[in-house]
Amino acid sequence: MAADEKYTRVLVVASVEAEREALLQGLAGDSRFEVVVGGVGPMAAAASTARHLAQEEYDLVVCAGICGGFAGVAEVGSLVVASEIICADLGAETAEGFLSLDELGFGSARVALDQTLVSRVTAGMQQAGLPVTEAPVLTLSTVTGSAETAKELLARVPDAAAEAMEGYGVACAAQQQSLPVLEIRTVSNLIGPRDKSAWRIKEALQMLQRASSVLREVL
């Protein structure tokens, strides 16, 4: 599909109902988009996405929801469009440190994305005045709860902007069907020590609604 063509059938996968509701409000009834709750974590997201892709034909898959952002890169209330989706905890611990699936030689924990499409979506968000960062988004089965883990993740992927729990699962299911995939996240909290009093979930959901409205226009 050419970069300037409109997508006719888009599967959007959220993890929970609150995200789905925000996305639906922003998409404003556009019938090209089907928004589903895929569940929390990469396994649930992969299984749910695969099931929907087996039942209907789509030409684009989008993983969308809230996330944690790395301080100084993606601040609370901002938006991240993934330039790459990386399963950051898929690998093995060794005496020398963590080895990724790629380093082990058993496949890849990285999903490359259509950079033309990614740039198109990022540019649309920028033109709408939304605070957006285009950078890798990490998928983790266990979200970060300490400064030490945050530092370790950035040592592995220095240009990462955010972490969430579903992108890699959604992307793997899309890859199986040779479909392009996007991951779009809005930041509700900074990555590091868990401080629920500092989380801004309501604001992140509001940004998700705004971002999905722009996505509808861009696609």
C-alpha positions as CSV (number, residue, x, y, z in Angstrom):
1,M,0.0,0.0,0.0
2,A,1.4,3.4,-0.9
3,A,2.1,5.8,1.9
4,D,-0.5,8.3,0.9
5,E,-3.3,5.7,0.4
6,K,-6.1,5.3,3.0
7,Y,-6.3,2.0,5.0
8,T,-9.7,0.4,4.5
9,R,-9.7,-2.0,7.4
10,V,-7.7,-1.5,10.6
11,L,-7.5,-3.7,13.7
12,V,-6.7,-1.7,16.8
13,V,-5.7,-3.7,19.9
14,A,-5.9,-2.2,23.4
15,S,-5.2,-4.1,26.6
16,V,-8.1,-2.9,28.8
17,E,-11.6,-1.5,28.3
18,A,-10.6,2.0,29.5
19,E,-8.2,2.3,26.6
20,R,-10.7,0.9,24.2
21,E,-13.2,3.5,25.2
22,A,-10.7,6.4,24.8
23,L,-9.8,5.1,21.3
24,L,-13.4,4.7,20.2
25,Q,-14.2,8.3,21.3
26,G,-11.3,9.6,19.2
27,L,-12.1,7.4,16.2
28,A,-15.7,8.8,16.2
29,G,-17.4,5.9,14.7
30,D,-15.1,5.5,11.7
31,S,-16.2,2.1,10.4
32,R,-12.7,1.3,9.0
33,F,-11.5,0.7,12.5
34,E,-12.3,-2.3,14.8
35,V,-11.1,-1.7,18.3
36,V,-10.8,-4.7,20.6
37,V,-9.5,-5.5,24.1
38,G,-6.7,-8.0,23.7
39,G,-5.8,-8.4,27.3
40,V,-2.8,-7.6,29.4
41,G,0.7,-8.9,28.5
42,P,2.3,-10.1,25.3
43,M,0.8,-13.6,25.3
44,A,-2.8,-12.5,25.7
45,A,-2.3,-9.8,23.2
46,A,-0.8,-12.2,20.6
47,A,-3.5,-14.8,21.0
48,S,-6.3,-12.2,20.8
49,T,-4.8,-10.5,17.8
50,A,-4.2,-13.8,16.0
51,R,-7.8,-14.8,16.6
52,H,-9.2,-11.6,15.1
53,L,-6.9,-11.8,12.1
54,A,-8.1,-15.3,11.4
55,Q,-11.7,-14.2,11.5
56,E,-11.5,-11.1,9.2
57,E,-9.2,-9.5,6.7
58,Y,-7.4,-6.3,7.7
59,D,-4.7,-4.3,6.0
60,L,-3.1,-2.7,9.2
61,V,-2.8,-3.6,12.9
62,V,-2.3,-1.0,15.6
63,C,-1.4,-1.7,19.2
64,A,-2.5,1.3,21.2
65,G,-2.7,2.3,24.9
66,I,-1.0,3.9,27.8
67,C,2.6,3.3,28.9
68,G,5.5,4.2,31.1
69,G,8.0,6.7,29.6
70,F,11.7,7.1,30.2
71,A,12.4,10.4,32.0
72,G,13.9,13.1,29.8
73,V,12.7,11.2,26.6
74,A,9.0,10.7,26.9
75,E,7.4,12.7,29.7
76,V,4.1,12.1,31.4
77,G,1.2,13.3,29.2
78,S,3.2,12.9,25.9
79,L,2.8,10.5,23.1
80,V,5.2,7.9,21.6
81,V,5.0,6.4,18.1
82,A,7.2,3.3,18.0
83,S,10.0,3.2,15.5
84,E,10.7,-0.4,16.5
85,I,9.0,-2.8,18.9
86,I,11.4,-4.7,21.1
87,C,10.7,-7.5,23.6
88,A,13.2,-6.4,26.1
89,D,13.0,-9.4,28.5
90,L,13.0,-12.2,26.0
91,G,16.3,-13.9,26.3
92,A,18.6,-15.4,29.0
93,E,20.5,-14.4,32.1
94,T,24.1,-15.3,32.0
95,A,27.1,-14.7,34.3
96,E,28.1,-11.9,31.8
97,G,24.7,-10.3,31.8
98,F,21.5,-10.5,29.8
99,L,21.5,-12.1,26.3
100,S,18.7,-11.2,24.0
101,L,16.9,-13.8,21.8
102,D,18.9,-12.3,18.8
103,E,22.2,-12.8,20.6
104,L,21.2,-16.4,21.5
105,G,20.5,-17.1,17.8
106,F,16.9,-18.3,18.4
107,G,15.1,-15.7,16.4
108,S,14.5,-12.0,17.1
109,A,13.0,-10.0,19.9
110,R,12.9,-7.0,17.6
111,V,10.1,-6.1,15.1
112,A,11.1,-3.7,12.4
113,L,8.3,-1.3,11.3
114,D,7.4,0.4,8.1
115,Q,9.4,3.6,8.6
116,T,7.5,5.5,6.0
117,L,4.2,4.7,7.8
118,V,5.7,5.5,11.2
119,S,7.0,8.9,10.0
120,R,3.7,9.7,8.4
121,V,1.8,9.0,11.7
122,T,4.4,10.9,13.7
123,A,4.2,13.9,11.3
124,G,0.4,13.9,11.6
125,M,0.6,14.0,15.4
126,Q,3.1,16.9,15.3
127,Q,1.0,18.8,12.9
128,A,-1.9,18.4,15.3
129,G,0.2,20.0,18.0
130,L,0.6,16.8,20.1
131,P,3.8,16.3,22.0
132,V,5.2,13.2,20.3
133,T,8.4,11.2,20.3
134,E,9.3,8.6,17.6
135,A,11.5,5.9,19.2
136,P,11.6,2.2,20.1
137,V,9.0,1.0,22.5
138,L,9.9,-1.9,24.8
139,T,7.6,-4.8,25.6
140,L,7.9,-6.4,29.0
141,S,6.0,-9.1,30.8
142,T,6.9,-7.4,34.1
143,V,6.9,-3.6,34.1
144,T,9.8,-1.8,35.7
145,G,9.7,-0.9,39.4
146,S,13.2,0.3,40.2
147,A,15.8,2.8,39.0
148,E,18.2,-0.1,38.6
149,T,16.0,-1.9,36.1
150,A,15.3,1.3,34.2
151,K,19.0,1.9,33.9
152,E,19.7,-1.6,32.7
153,L,17.0,-1.4,30.1
154,L,18.4,1.9,28.7
155,A,21.9,0.3,28.7
156,R,20.5,-2.4,26.4
157,V,18.4,-0.1,24.2
158,P,19.7,3.5,24.7
159,D,17.3,5.1,22.3
160,A,14.1,3.5,23.9
161,A,11.4,6.0,24.9
162,A,8.7,3.8,26.6
163,E,7.7,0.5,27.9
164,A,4.4,-1.4,27.8
165,M,3.2,-5.0,27.9
166,E,1.6,-5.9,24.6
167,G,3.3,-4.5,21.5
168,Y,5.6,-7.4,20.7
169,G,2.7,-9.9,21.0
170,V,0.5,-7.9,18.7
171,A,3.3,-7.4,16.2
172,C,4.2,-11.1,16.1
173,A,0.6,-11.9,15.2
174,A,0.5,-9.3,12.5
175,Q,3.8,-10.6,11.1
176,Q,2.4,-14.0,10.8
177,Q,-0.2,-12.5,8.4
178,S,2.4,-10.3,6.6
179,L,0.5,-7.2,7.8
180,P,2.1,-3.8,8.8
181,V,1.8,-2.9,12.4
182,L,2.1,0.3,14.5
183,E,2.4,0.9,18.2
184,I,1.1,4.1,19.6
185,R,1.4,4.9,23.3
186,T,0.6,7.8,25.7
187,V,2.6,8.2,28.8
188,S,0.9,7.9,32.2
189,N,4.0,7.5,34.4
190,L,7.7,7.6,34.4
191,I,9.7,4.4,34.3
192,G,11.4,3.5,37.6
193,P,10.3,3.2,41.2
194,R,6.6,2.7,41.4
195,D,4.8,5.8,42.7
196,K,1.1,5.4,42.0
197,S,0.5,8.9,43.4
198,A,2.4,10.3,40.4
199,W,0.5,8.3,37.8
200,R,-1.7,10.4,35.4
201,I,-3.9,7.7,33.8
202,K,-6.8,10.0,33.2
203,E,-4.6,12.5,31.3
204,A,-2.9,9.7,29.3
205,L,-6.3,8.3,28.3
206,Q,-7.3,11.8,27.2
207,M,-4.2,12.0,25.1
208,L,-5.0,8.6,23.7
209,Q,-8.3,9.9,22.5
210,R,-6.7,12.9,20.9
211,A,-4.1,10.7,19.2
212,S,-6.7,8.3,17.8
213,S,-8.6,11.2,16.3
214,V,-5.4,12.2,14.5
215,L,-4.7,8.7,13.5
216,R,-8.1,8.5,11.8
217,E,-7.2,11.5,9.7
218,V,-3.7,10.3,8.9
219,L,-4.8,6.9,7.8
